[in-house]
């Protein structure tokens, strides 16, 4: 079964790659726009945070690692889940019926069936830049355990992103709305570009414990800097598990309400 699903994922990804290369000028402009936005925000971070030695206890190097970690998580989730953005027409037209009739789980098509390879172009430089800035940290802060926790918490963040996207799919069935929901998600995750300590309460608490953007975007870097207690590390894995469970329950509920042809 796993081998079959991997083969289907490969086929869907291959078709997605062919579709992308049908608009080559669009590839150039889209990638250029993303690079300019990334560089502009990186420059803004340098201008703002280089004026002071520490910001809420973080050095400029650490702030940049927060920003790069956000970009890794955000780009990886967009790379995998780009097909979610295209789900609404399938519900409205009723073509989602054909997907449900296929002898495999519909998530293979509507969740990870449209891998966006343009994000892969930027993801690789993000990873190398992150490694470079991590190696610039003081040796006392850089430990093997903290580096391993950093990687595991990034994986955990991707599980939270998966739960969010499954929830968006479920809401699309219930309300035939995707665009606004996914944009709200992206706007909220944008708060995780920087450590949440720069925000005042109750914003910091809301986006850490109620809407777990802080857990998703900032906990990996905090673990890397040895600033995250074991209680919060455990909490992050509990939260991702609960969110995944909730998203699957909501998805099953939405399927029961699905009436085809936008009903």
PyMOL commands that set and color helices and strands:
alter all, ss='L'
color gray80, all
select helices_A, chain A and resi 2-20+24-49+60-93+96-100+107-110+117-135+144-175+179-193+196-198+203-210+213-217+219-224+230-257
alter helices_A, ss='H'
color red, helices_A
deselect
rebuild
show_as cartoon
